[in-house]
Amino acid sequence: MKAVRLLQIIIVLAAGAYLVLLHDMNETNVFLPFLFSLPPVLVVVLAILLGWLIGWLPPTARAVRRNRENRRLRQRVAELEKWDPQQPTGDRETPVIPDRSPSEARLQEPYAEHENL
């Protein structure tokens, strides 16, 4: 990690030195269409900042969306962990198949005719 950080610092210093040299060599301003004339250094810095912003916004928006979804899912998991399936949830009866009564369902055992084999 330190090597990557050191490389980033070297690149930023080299870019800064290049911009200082560019500013000293070019005394004329750059004319941008539909804008006013700007120094070349400012044009390069604005282009770098615009590129950084375009590269930074989509992942940041995606991270915000994921964090929001993770927070919602954690709340849902916490709610489900509090739920106890053994606790009665009201005056519900045990479900019954509509065409059978509960006593008939108990009397009908599967494979009852094969017990004598």
MMTF fields as JSON, N, C-alpha, C and O atoms, coordinates in Angstrom:
{
  "mmtfVersion": "1.0.0",
  "mmtfProducer": "UNKNOWN",
  "numBonds": 467,
  "numAtoms": 468,
  "numGroups": 117,
  "numChains": 1,
  "numModels": 1,
  "chainsPerModel": [1],
  "groupsPerChain": [117],
  "chainIdList": ["A"],
  "bondAtomList": [4, 2, 8, 6, 12, 10, 16, 14, 20, 18, 24, 22, 28, 26, 32, 30, 36, 34, 40, 38, 44, 42, 48, 46, 52, 50, 56, 54, 60, 58, 64, 62, 68, 66, 72, 70, 76, 74, 80, 78, 84, 82, 88, 86, 92, 90, 96, 94, 100, 98, 104, 102, 108, 106, 112, 110, 116, 114, 120, 118, 124, 122, 128, 126, 132, 130, 136, 134, 140, 138, 144, 142, 148, 146, 152, 150, 156, 154, 160, 158, 164, 162, 168, 166, 172, 170, 176, 174, 180, 178, 184, 182, 188, 186, 192, 190, 196, 194, 200, 198, 204, 202, 208, 206, 212, 210, 216, 214, 220, 218, 224, 222, 228, 226, 232, 230, 236, 234, 240, 238, 244, 242, 248, 246, 252, 250, 256, 254, 260, 258, 264, 262, 268, 266, 272, 270, 276, 274, 280, 278, 284, 282, 288, 286, 292, 290, 296, 294, 300, 298, 304, 302, 308, 306, 312, 310, 316, 314, 320, 318, 324, 322, 328, 326, 332, 330, 336, 334, 340, 338, 344, 342, 348, 346, 352, 350, 356, 354, 360, 358, 364, 362, 368, 366, 372, 370, 376, 374, 380, 378, 384, 382, 388, 386, 392, 390, 396, 394, 400, 398, 404, 402, 408, 406, 412, 410, 416, 414, 420, 418, 424, 422, 428, 426, 432, 430, 436, 434, 440, 438, 444, 442, 448, 446, 452, 450, 456, 454, 460, 458, 464, 462],
  "bondOrderList": [1, 1, 1, 1, 1, 1, 1, 1, 1, 1, 1, 1, 1, 1, 1, 1, 1, 1, 1, 1, 1, 1, 1, 1, 1, 1, 1, 1, 1, 1, 1, 1, 1, 1, 1, 1, 1, 1, 1, 1, 1, 1, 1, 1, 1, 1, 1, 1, 1, 1, 1, 1, 1, 1, 1, 1, 1, 1, 1, 1, 1, 1, 1, 1, 1, 1, 1, 1, 1, 1, 1, 1, 1, 1, 1, 1, 1, 1, 1, 1, 1, 1, 1, 1, 1, 1, 1, 1, 1, 1, 1, 1, 1, 1, 1, 1, 1, 1, 1, 1, 1, 1, 1, 1, 1, 1, 1, 1, 1, 1, 1, 1, 1, 1, 1, 1],
  "groupList": [{"groupName": "MET", "atomNameList": ["N", "CA", "C", "O"], "elementList": ["N", "C", "C", "O"], "formalChargeList": [0, 0, 0, 0], "bondAtomList": [1, 0, 2, 1, 3, 2], "bondOrderList": [1, 1, 2], "singleLetterCode": "M", "chemCompType": "L-PEPTIDE LINKING"}, {"groupName": "LYS", "atomNameList": ["N", "CA", "C", "O"], "elementList": ["N", "C", "C", "O"], "formalChargeList": [0, 0, 0, 0], "bondAtomList": [1, 0, 2, 1, 3, 2], "bondOrderList": [1, 1, 2], "singleLetterCode": "K", "chemCompType": "L-PEPTIDE LINKING"}, {"groupName": "ALA", "atomNameList": ["N", "CA", "C", "O"], "elementList": ["N", "C", "C", "O"], "formalChargeList": [0, 0, 0, 0], "bondAtomList": [1, 0, 2, 1, 3, 2], "bondOrderList": [1, 1, 2], "singleLetterCode": "A", "chemCompType": "L-PEPTIDE LINKING"}, {"groupName": "VAL", "atomNameList": ["N", "CA", "C", "O"], "elementList": ["N", "C", "C", "O"], "formalChargeList": [0, 0, 0, 0], "bondAtomList": [1, 0, 2, 1, 3, 2], "bondOrderList": [1, 1, 2], "singleLetterCode": "V", "chemCompType": "L-PEPTIDE LINKING"}, {"groupName": "ARG", "atomNameList": ["N", "CA", "C", "O"], "elementList": ["N", "C", "C", "O"], "formalChargeList": [0, 0, 0, 0], "bondAtomList": [1, 0, 2, 1, 3, 2], "bondOrderList": [1, 1, 2], "singleLetterCode": "R", "chemCompType": "L-PEPTIDE LINKING"}, {"groupName": "LEU", "atomNameList": ["N", "CA", "C", "O"], "elementList": ["N", "C", "C", "O"], "formalChargeList": [0, 0, 0, 0], "bondAtomList": [1, 0, 2, 1, 3, 2], "bondOrderList": [1, 1, 2], "singleLetterCode": "L", "chemCompType": "L-PEPTIDE LINKING"}, {"groupName": "GLN", "atomNameList": ["N", "CA", "C", "O"], "elementList": ["N", "C", "C", "O"], "formalChargeList": [0, 0, 0, 0], "bondAtomList": [1, 0, 2, 1, 3, 2], "bondOrderList": [1, 1, 2], "singleLetterCode": "Q", "chemCompType": "L-PEPTIDE LINKING"}, {"groupName": "ILE", "atomNameList": ["N", "CA", "C", "O"], "elementList": ["N", "C", "C", "O"], "formalChargeList": [0, 0, 0, 0], "bondAtomList": [1, 0, 2, 1, 3, 2], "bondOrderList": [1, 1, 2], "singleLetterCode": "I", "chemCompType": "L-PEPTIDE LINKING"}, {"groupName": "GLY", "atomNameList": ["N", "CA", "C", "O"], "elementList": ["N", "C", "C", "O"], "formalChargeList": [0, 0, 0, 0], "bondAtomList": [1, 0, 2, 1, 3, 2], "bondOrderList": [1, 1, 2], "singleLetterCode": "G", "chemCompType": "PEPTIDE LINKING"}, {"groupName": "TYR", "atomNameList": ["N", "CA", "C", "O"], "elementList": ["N", "C", "C", "O"], "formalChargeList": [0, 0, 0, 0], "bondAtomList": [1, 0, 2, 1, 3, 2], "bondOrderList": [1, 1, 2], "singleLetterCode": "Y", "chemCompType": "L-PEPTIDE LINKING"}, {"groupName": "HIS", "atomNameList": ["N", "CA", "C", "O"], "elementList": ["N", "C", "C", "O"], "formalChargeList": [0, 0, 0, 0], "bondAtomList": [1, 0, 2, 1, 3, 2], "bondOrderList": [1, 1, 2], "singleLetterCode": "H", "chemCompType": "L-PEPTIDE LINKING"}, {"groupName": "ASP", "atomNameList": ["N", "CA", "C", "O"], "elementList": ["N", "C", "C", "O"], "formalChargeList": [0, 0, 0, 0], "bondAtomList": [1, 0, 2, 1, 3, 2], "bondOrderList": [1, 1, 2], "singleLetterCode": "D", "chemCompType": "L-PEPTIDE LINKING"}, {"groupName": "ASN", "atomNameList": ["N", "CA", "C", "O"], "elementList": ["N", "C", "C", "O"], "formalChargeList": [0, 0, 0, 0], "bondAtomList": [1, 0, 2, 1, 3, 2], "bondOrderList": [1, 1, 2], "singleLetterCode": "N", "chemCompType": "L-PEPTIDE LINKING"}, {"groupName": "GLU", "atomNameList": ["N", "CA", "C", "O"], "elementList": ["N", "C", "C", "O"], "formalChargeList": [0, 0, 0, 0], "bondAtomList": [1, 0, 2, 1, 3, 2], "bondOrderList": [1, 1, 2], "singleLetterCode": "E", "chemCompType": "L-PEPTIDE LINKING"}, {"groupName": "THR", "atomNameList": ["N", "CA", "C", "O"], "elementList": ["N", "C", "C", "O"], "formalChargeList": [0, 0, 0, 0], "bondAtomList": [1, 0, 2, 1, 3, 2], "bondOrderList": [1, 1, 2], "singleLetterCode": "T", "chemCompType": "L-PEPTIDE LINKING"}, {"groupName": "PHE", "atomNameList": ["N", "CA", "C", "O"], "elementList": ["N", "C", "C", "O"], "formalChargeList": [0, 0, 0, 0], "bondAtomList": [1, 0, 2, 1, 3, 2], "bondOrderList": [1, 1, 2], "singleLetterCode": "F", "chemCompType": "L-PEPTIDE LINKING"}, {"groupName": "PRO", "atomNameList": ["N", "CA", "C", "O"], "elementList": ["N", "C", "C", "O"], "formalChargeList": [0, 0, 0, 0], "bondAtomList": [1, 0, 2, 1, 3, 2], "bondOrderList": [1, 1, 2], "singleLetterCode": "P", "chemCompType": "L-PEPTIDE LINKING"}, {"groupName": "SER", "atomNameList": ["N", "CA", "C", "O"], "elementList": ["N", "C", "C", "O"], "formalChargeList": [0, 0, 0, 0], "bondAtomList": [1, 0, 2, 1, 3, 2], "bondOrderList": [1, 1, 2], "singleLetterCode": "S", "chemCompType": "L-PEPTIDE LINKING"}, {"groupName": "TRP", "atomNameList": ["N", "CA", "C", "O"], "elementList": ["N", "C", "C", "O"], "formalChargeList": [0, 0, 0, 0], "bondAtomList": [1, 0, 2, 1, 3, 2], "bondOrderList": [1, 1, 2], "singleLetterCode": "W", "chemCompType": "L-PEPTIDE LINKING"}],
  "groupTypeList": [0, 1, 2, 3, 4, 5, 5, 6, 7, 7, 7, 3, 5, 2, 2, 8, 2, 9, 5, 3, 5, 5, 10, 11, 0, 12, 13, 14, 12, 3, 15, 5, 16, 15, 5, 15, 17, 5, 16, 16, 3, 5, 3, 3, 3, 5, 2, 7, 5, 5, 8, 18, 5, 7, 8, 18, 5, 16, 16, 14, 2, 4, 2, 3, 4, 4, 12, 4, 13, 12, 4, 4, 5, 4, 6, 4, 3, 2, 13, 5, 13, 1, 18, 11, 16, 6, 6, 16, 14, 8, 11, 4, 13, 14, 16, 3, 7, 16, 11, 4, 17, 16, 17, 13, 2, 4, 5, 6, 13, 16, 9, 2, 13, 10, 13, 12, 5],
  "groupIdList": [1, 2, 3, 4, 5, 6, 7, 8, 9, 10, 11, 12, 13, 14, 15, 16, 17, 18, 19, 20, 21, 22, 23, 24, 25, 26, 27, 28, 29, 30, 31, 32, 33, 34, 35, 36, 37, 38, 39, 40, 41, 42, 43, 44, 45, 46, 47, 48, 49, 50, 51, 52, 53, 54, 55, 56, 57, 58, 59, 60, 61, 62, 63, 64, 65, 66, 67, 68, 69, 70, 71, 72, 73, 74, 75, 76, 77, 78, 79, 80, 81, 82, 83, 84, 85, 86, 87, 88, 89, 90, 91, 92, 93, 94, 95, 96, 97, 98, 99, 100, 101, 102, 103, 104, 105, 106, 107, 108, 109, 110, 111, 112, 113, 114, 115, 116, 117],
  "secStructList": [7, 2, 2, 2, 2, 2, 2, 2, 2, 2, 2, 2, 2, 2, 2, 2, 2, 2, 2, 2, 2, 2, 2, 2, 2, 7, 7, 1, 7, 3, 3, 7, 6, 6, 1, 7, 3, 3, 7, 2, 2, 2, 2, 2, 2, 2, 2, 2, 2, 2, 2, 2, 2, 2, 2, 2, 2, 2, 2, 2, 2, 2, 2, 2, 2, 2, 2, 2, 2, 2, 2, 2, 2, 2, 2, 2, 2, 2, 2, 2, 2, 2, 7, 7, 6, 6, 1, 7, 7, 1, 1, 7, 7, 7, 7, 7, 7, 6, 6, 1, 7, 2, 2, 2, 2, 2, 2, 7, 7, 6, 6, 4, 4, 4, 6, 6, 7],
  "xCoordList": [0.824, 0.0, 0.866, 0.526, 1.962, 2.821, 3.461, 3.665, 3.776, 4.385, 3.414, 3.811, 2.139, 1.129, 0.963, 0.866, 0.93, 0.793, 2.006, 1.865, 3.191, 4.399, 4.376, 4.77, 3.92, 3.805, 2.809, 3.057, 1.697, 0.713, 1.312, 1.078, 2.073, 2.693, 3.696, 3.756, 4.474, 5.445, 4.736, 5.178, 3.65, 2.904, 2.308, 2.348, 1.764, 1.187, 2.273, 2.061, 3.429, 4.529, 5.028, 5.325, 5.124, 5.561, 4.546, 4.925, 3.259, 2.23, 2.281, 2.114, 2.51, 2.632, 3.823, 3.719, 4.957, 6.145, 5.882, 6.295, 5.199, 4.863, 3.959, 4.149, 2.99, 2.098, 2.838, 2.529, 3.804, 4.597, 5.42, 5.487, 6.045, 6.807, 5.903, 6.268, 4.73, 3.783, 3.357, 3.219, 3.155, 2.737, 3.857, 3.6, 5.087, 6.201, 6.487, 6.899, 6.273, 6.589, 5.509, 5.821, 4.261, 3.158, 2.574, 1.937, 2.812, 2.266, 0.915, 0.179, 0.587, -0.695, -1.784, -1.53, -2.97, -4.095, -4.718, -4.546, -5.434, -6.127, -7.566, -8.218, -8.052, -9.426, -10.294, -10.093, -11.262, -12.188, -13.492, -13.98, -14.061, -15.323, -16.424, -16.519, -17.228, -18.348, -17.906, -18.748, -16.627, -16.102, -15.136, -14.994, -14.493, -13.49, -12.107, -11.972, -11.089, -9.735, -9.194, -9.418, -8.472, -7.929, -6.462, -6.023, -5.698, -4.305, -4.259, -5.148, -3.253, -3.173, -3.148, -3.71, -2.507, -2.44, -3.836, -4.172, -4.628, -5.979, -6.832, -7.67, -6.62, -7.353, -6.99, -7.869, -5.702, -5.258, -5.785, -6.258, -5.713, -6.205, -7.71, -8.194, -8.452, -9.896, -10.214, -11.152, -9.433, -9.651, -9.365, -10.106, -8.307, -7.986, -9.082, -9.508, -9.535, -10.591, -11.905, -12.614, -12.227, -13.445, -13.365, -14.337, -12.203, -12.016, -12.104, -12.695, -11.521, -11.587, -13.03, -13.471, -13.751, -15.145, -16.007, -16.858, -15.786, -16.545, -16.216, -17.094, -14.99, -14.617, -15.032, -15.155, -15.254, -15.569, -17.07, -17.484, -17.878, -19.315, -20.039, -20.769, -19.884, -20.642, -20.35, -21.297, -19.075, -18.863, -19.393, -19.855, -19.333, -19.841, -21.356, -21.9, -22.036, -23.495, -23.865, -24.827, -23.117, -23.368, -23.132, -23.895, -22.085, -21.795, -22.892, -23.274, -23.394, -24.484, -25.727, -26.399, -26.029, -27.19, -27.018, -27.959, -25.822, -25.565, -25.647, -26.183, -25.121, -25.2, -26.645, -27.02, -27.456, -28.868, -29.566, -30.359, -29.267, -29.872, -29.386, -30.178, -28.094, -27.57, -28.213, -28.52, -28.415, -29.053, -30.483, -30.929, -31.197, -32.57, -32.6, -33.454, -31.678, -31.634, -31.236, -31.75, -30.33, -29.963, -31.157, -31.364, -31.939, -33.143, -34.127, -34.759, -34.262, -35.176, -34.701, -35.514, -33.401, -32.855, -33.079, -33.428, -32.881, -33.113, -34.576, -34.865, -35.496, -36.922, -37.215, -37.961, -36.633, -36.877, -36.227, -36.745, -35.11, -34.482, -35.307, -35.254, -36.056, -36.917, -38.156, -38.743, -38.563, -39.776, -39.557, -38.562, -40.472, -40.383, -41.482, -42.66, -41.127, -42.17, -42.99, -44.095, -42.487, -43.22, -44.304, -45.249, -44.162, -45.119, -46.374, -46.274, -47.548, -48.777, -48.957, -48.667, -49.436, -49.586, -51.028, -51.348, -51.905, -53.292, -54.216, -53.794, -55.465, -56.464, -56.577, -57.682, -55.486, -55.533, -55.614, -54.974, -56.401, -56.463, -55.446, -54.918, -55.18, -54.277, -54.944, -56.156, -54.183, -54.79, -55.363, -54.785, -56.496, -57.178, -57.373, -57.73, -57.141, -57.411, -58.909, -59.656, -59.386, -60.807, -61.722, -62.827, -61.332, -62.256, -62.182, -62.841, -61.401, -61.298, -61.452, -61.083, -61.976, -62.019, -60.74, -60.092, -60.354, -59.119, -59.144, -58.097, -60.275, -60.32, -60.103, -59.444, -60.636, -60.435, -58.97, -58.466, -58.282, -56.889, -56.03, -55.051, -56.382, -55.608, -55.875, -54.982, -57.096, -57.437, -56.772, -56.435, -56.58, -55.98, -54.46, -53.827, -53.893, -52.448, -51.919, -52.509, -50.85, -50.305, -49.769, -49.222, -49.931, -49.451, -50.1, -49.497, -51.287, -51.954, -52.312, -52.305, -52.623, -52.992, -51.8, -51.98, -50.57, -49.364, -48.713, -47.656, -49.313, -48.718, -48.754, -47.901, -49.673, -49.829, -48.867, -48.848, -48.099, -47.197, -46.032, -45.197],
  "yCoordList": [-1.196, 0.0, 1.257, 2.247, 1.223, 2.395, 2.676, 3.835, 1.627, 1.812, 2.507, 3.369, 2.13, 2.759, 4.227, 5.084, 4.518, 5.908, 6.734, 7.881, 6.144, 6.842, 7.116, 8.196, 6.149, 6.336, 7.45, 8.253, 7.502, 8.562, 9.935, 10.893, 10.028, 11.31, 11.73, 12.904, 10.789, 11.106, 11.585, 12.544, 10.932, 11.331, 12.727, 13.529, 13.024, 14.351, 15.42, 16.492, 15.145, 16.121, 16.332, 17.463, 15.261, 15.394, 16.202, 17.045, 15.949, 16.715, 18.183, 19.07, 18.445, 19.826, 20.529, 21.688, 19.835, 20.419, 20.692, 21.725, 19.772, 19.973, 21.206, 21.993, 21.368, 22.527, 23.833, 24.845, 23.833, 25.044, 25.385, 26.546, 24.373, 24.621, 25.086, 25.985, 24.481, 24.878, 26.335, 27.076, 26.73, 28.098, 29.096, 30.188, 28.712, 29.625, 29.76, 30.827, 28.684, 28.721, 29.405, 30.038, 29.289, 29.839, 31.057, 30.954, 32.193, 33.408, 33.764, 34.577, 33.157, 33.467, 32.581, 31.463, 33.098, 32.363, 31.457, 31.667, 30.464, 29.532, 30.008, 30.293, 30.088, 30.513, 29.274, 28.487, 29.105, 27.976, 28.452, 29.534, 27.644, 28.048, 28.22, 27.432, 29.218, 29.569, 29.988, 30.148, 30.165, 30.65, 31.787, 32.237, 32.231, 33.28, 32.649, 31.443, 33.446, 32.912, 32.628, 33.393, 31.503, 31.062, 30.713, 30.383, 30.781, 30.325, 28.811, 28.097, 28.315, 26.879, 26.0, 24.905, 26.473, 25.688, 25.482, 24.391, 26.516, 26.412, 25.46, 24.734, 25.464, 24.556, 23.109, 22.25, 22.838, 21.472, 21.05, 19.924, 21.922, 21.595, 21.341, 20.406, 22.167, 21.951, 20.632, 19.934, 20.288, 19.009, 17.833, 16.85, 17.921, 16.856, 16.734, 15.627, 17.861, 17.824, 17.292, 16.541, 17.676, 17.172, 15.665, 14.945, 15.19, 13.746, 12.992, 11.914, 13.551, 12.912, 12.863, 11.855, 13.946, 13.995, 12.988, 12.323, 12.878, 11.918, 10.486, 9.623, 10.224, 8.895, 8.617, 7.454, 9.655, 9.489, 9.382, 8.66, 10.075, 10.117, 8.773, 8.417, 8.007, 6.742, 5.743, 5.187, 5.487, 4.554, 5.078, 4.3, 6.383, 6.946, 6.812, 6.48, 7.064, 6.9, 5.436, 5.143, 4.52, 3.091, 2.684, 1.891, 3.22, 2.901, 3.429, 2.751, 4.614, 5.168, 4.291, 4.013, 3.859, 2.989, 1.647, 1.152, 1.061, -0.209, -0.056, -0.929, 1.045, 1.275, 1.405, 0.883, 2.098, 2.249, 0.885, 0.575, 0.077, -1.246, -2.15, -2.901, -2.091, -2.884, -2.503, -3.37, -1.21, -0.755, -1.29, -1.734, -1.246, -1.751, -3.256, -3.748, -3.984, -5.429, -5.806, -6.783, -5.046, -5.322, -5.099, -5.86, -4.056, -3.837, -4.98, -5.418, -5.461, -6.579, -7.847, -8.58, -8.113, -9.284, -9.157, -10.137, -7.957, -7.758, -8.012, -8.6, -7.579, -7.838, -9.335, -9.852, -10.024, -11.456, -12.248, -13.292, -11.774, -12.46, -12.311, -13.178, -11.237, -11.045, -11.924, -12.225, -12.338, -13.122, -14.523, -15.164, -15.009, -16.333, -17.194, -16.909, -18.253, -19.062, -19.864, -20.295, -20.078, -20.831, -19.983, -20.518, -18.692, -17.8, -17.707, -17.489, -17.868, -17.751, -16.324, -15.362, -16.212, -14.885, -14.414, -13.437, -15.075, -14.636, -15.813, -16.835, -15.686, -16.73, -17.621, -17.998, -17.951, -18.791, -20.254, -20.684, -21.001, -22.437, -23.103, -22.477, -24.356, -25.068, -25.205, -25.414, -25.094, -25.153, -26.547, -27.561, -26.571, -27.809, -27.828, -26.814, -28.982, -29.119, -28.998, -29.658, -28.195, -27.868, -29.079, -29.062, -30.117, -31.217, -32.305, -33.335, -32.105, -33.09, -32.414, -31.253, -33.122, -32.61, -33.06, -33.992, -32.442, -32.826, -34.277, -34.923, -34.808, -36.191, -37.163, -38.186, -36.876, -37.743, -37.758, -38.797, -36.626, -36.545, -37.415, -38.0, -37.513, -38.353, -39.829, -40.658, -40.165, -41.564, -42.125, -43.308, -41.285, -41.762, -41.755, -40.701, -42.914, -43.008, -43.513, -44.418, -42.964, -43.449, -44.866, -45.215, -45.648, -47.021, -47.901, -48.892, -47.576, -48.366, -49.746, -50.696, -49.896, -51.202, -52.111, -53.315, -51.574, -52.376, -52.829, -53.458, -52.528, -52.895, -54.392, -54.911, -55.082, -56.514, -57.378, -58.594, -56.827, -57.621, -58.159, -58.843],
  "zCoordList": [0.0, 0.0, 0.0, -0.648, 0.709, 0.764, -0.595, -0.954, -1.349, -2.668, -3.612, -4.395, -3.537, -4.39, -4.019, -4.898, -2.728, -2.28, -2.714, -3.137, -2.607, -3.023, -4.522, -4.962, -5.305, -6.747, -7.077, -7.976, -6.365, -6.586, -6.282, -7.019, -5.215, -4.854, -5.927, -6.293, -6.427, -7.481, -8.741, -9.373, -9.109, -10.309, -10.14, -11.073, -8.981, -8.736, -8.777, -9.344, -8.185, -8.224, -9.65, -10.034, -10.441, -11.832, -12.636, -13.45, -12.41, -13.115, -12.7, -13.537, -11.416, -10.949, -11.58, -11.982, -11.669, -12.298, -13.779, -14.306, -14.445, -15.86, -16.024, -16.951, -15.135, -15.245, -14.985, -15.614, -14.076, -13.829, -15.072, -15.475, -15.677, -16.906, -18.039, -18.797, -18.157, -19.193, -19.005, -19.978, -17.782, -17.496, -17.816, -18.324, -17.515, -17.789, -19.277, -19.731, -20.051, -21.477, -22.309, -23.317, -21.91, -22.699, -21.992, -20.943, -22.595, -22.021, -22.615, -22.055, -23.748, -24.381, -23.788, -23.338, -23.8, -23.251, -24.306, -25.507, -23.843, -24.724, -24.83, -23.825, -26.066, -26.274, -26.444, -27.369, -25.545, -25.613, -26.24, -25.916, -27.141, -27.765, -26.72, -25.78, -26.88, -26.011, -24.61, -23.726, -24.394, -23.112, -23.39, -24.527, -22.363, -22.525, -22.544, -22.335, -22.791, -22.877, -21.476, -20.537, -21.358, -20.078, -20.234, -21.335, -19.157, -19.227, -19.455, -18.991, -20.153, -20.454, -19.204, -19.199, -18.167, -16.932, -16.358, -15.899, -16.386, -15.85, -16.695, -16.159, -18.001, -18.884, -18.554, -18.477, -18.36, -18.039, -16.672, -16.52, -15.685, -14.339, -14.371, -13.734, -15.107, -15.211, -15.909, -15.524, -16.936, -17.625, -16.696, -16.701, -15.904, -14.949, -13.891, -13.562, -13.361, -12.345, -12.911, -12.24, -14.136, -14.761, -14.994, -14.763, -15.453, -15.639, -14.316, -14.253, -13.268, -11.948, -11.454, -10.903, -11.653, -11.207, -11.966, -11.375, -13.273, -14.07, -13.638, -13.666, -13.248, -12.778, -11.354, -10.969, -10.553, -9.134, -8.876, -7.97, -9.641, -9.365, -9.487, -8.562, -10.568, -10.668, -9.543, -8.987, -9.176, -8.066, -6.744, -5.91, -6.543, -5.302, -5.23, -4.177, -6.33, -6.355, -6.134, -5.425, -6.73, -6.548, -5.093, -4.543, -4.469, -3.074, -2.151, -1.197, -2.422, -1.605, -1.732, -0.739, -2.951, -3.169, -2.447, -1.825, -2.529, -1.837, -0.332, 0.351, 0.198, 1.645, 2.097, 3.147, 1.308, 1.646, 1.625, 2.514, 0.605, 0.521, 1.648, 2.218, 1.977, 3.087, 4.411, 5.229, 4.622, 5.859, 5.937, 6.995, 4.812, 4.784, 5.029, 5.767, 4.419, 4.605, 6.034, 6.579, 6.64, 8.038, 8.966, 9.911, 8.693, 9.502, 9.317, 10.279, 8.1, 7.831, 8.535, 9.1, 8.509, 9.201, 10.702, 11.359, 11.251, 12.681, 13.032, 14.074, 12.184, 12.428, 12.381, 13.213, 11.413, 11.287, 12.413, 12.809, 12.929, 14.053, 15.331, 16.203, 15.448, 16.616, 16.553, 17.593, 15.38, 15.201, 15.738, 15.401, 16.57, 17.159, 16.559, 16.772, 15.804, 15.172, 16.175, 15.845, 17.387, 18.397, 19.07, 19.65, 18.989, 19.628, 18.768, 17.56, 19.363, 18.564, 18.074, 18.784, 16.861, 16.254, 16.255, 15.578, 16.991, 17.026, 17.252, 17.792, 16.85, 17.043, 15.81, 15.419, 15.216, 14.023, 14.429, 15.388, 13.692, 13.89, 12.98, 12.062, 13.236, 12.352, 10.994, 10.926, 9.912, 8.584, 8.313, 8.703, 7.644, 7.303, 5.802, 5.202, 5.194, 3.772, 3.579, 4.301, 2.651, 2.566, 2.388, 2.93, 1.668, 1.426, 2.498, 2.361, 3.559, 4.634, 5.983, 6.159, 6.886, 8.251, 8.955, 8.479, 10.059, 10.734, 11.203, 11.203, 11.597, 12.069, 10.914, 11.1, 9.726, 8.572, 8.142, 7.717, 8.245, 7.841, 8.743, 8.281, 10.035, 10.955, 10.709, 10.883, 10.306, 10.091, 8.853, 8.809, 7.841, 6.604, 6.749, 6.686, 6.939, 7.032, 5.705, 5.114, 5.236, 3.975, 4.149, 5.195, 3.14, 3.087, 4.157, 4.569, 4.61, 5.62, 5.117, 5.9, 3.846, 3.317, 3.123, 2.941, 3.154, 2.946, 4.252, 4.214, 5.402, 6.678, 6.912, 7.632, 6.354, 6.612, 5.806, 6.0, 4.944, 4.103, 4.831, 4.24]
}
